[in-house]
Amino acid sequence: QKVEFNSKDGLLITADYYQVTGHKGIILLCHRSHCNRAEYRETAPKLNALGYSCLAIDQRSGMKVFGETNETKDRAKAQKLPTGYLDARPDIEAGIDYAFKLNENNPIILLGSSYSAALSLLIAPENPKLESLIVFSPGEHLKGVHLAKEITNIDIPIFAASAKKEIPETSEVLRFVNDHLITQFKPKEEGFHGSKILWESVKGHEALWDELKVFLGSSRQEN
């Protein structure tokens, strides 16, 4: 189901809402660079099967790919608004607010991919509407921001995953976060950058899904 709502600065955001009746919670799905909400067309139904409704948004930093237009980016360009990584922060924050309301004012799970994983980590320390974080290929992607130093106060569970070659970068970004909050999946296969590592076309995706399922169950128990 396609839905629309306003970003923090009034820009209209397009999103896909994958609803499950009597869900366990809501996961906000944020895409990587040069992408759009269609990044989750394969992933969201699998999260539905685990009992979670999903809201996949178009952030203003992205583009047309996977046969889908990034409608939020198109509107931002038409309004001559900047579309850098940090400029997408109010879109994710508005997505959190919208998903929080859909979840009957209960905290949600925030899932980010690449630059949106970095933004998710940046937003997390000061947002009480979050239950836990799932971040794929987080890194120092944000210009002028030393992310590792900005996220030391995160106090919710984090599931982090990346391509095999990105394991050191992921560990580096999370090095100041309390160890007991972090579950880091380290693929034995090559993997892939961002949330595409969840796709069936990526070798080793089964092991990642197995660990993610465990995290979703355990993080809910902690809350």
Buried (B, 14 or more C-beta within 10 A) or exposed (E): EEEEBBBEEEBBBBBBBBEBEEBBBBBBBBBBBBBBBBBBBBBBEBBBEBEBBBBBBBBBBBEBBEEBBBBBBBBBEEEEBEBEBBBBBBBBBBBBBBBBBBBEEBBBBBBBBBBBBBBBBBBBBEBEBBBBBBBBBBBEBBEEBEBBEBBEEBEBBBBBBBBBEBBEBBBBBBEBBEEEBBBBBBBEBEBBBBBBBBBEEBBBBEBBBEBBEEBBEBBBEEE
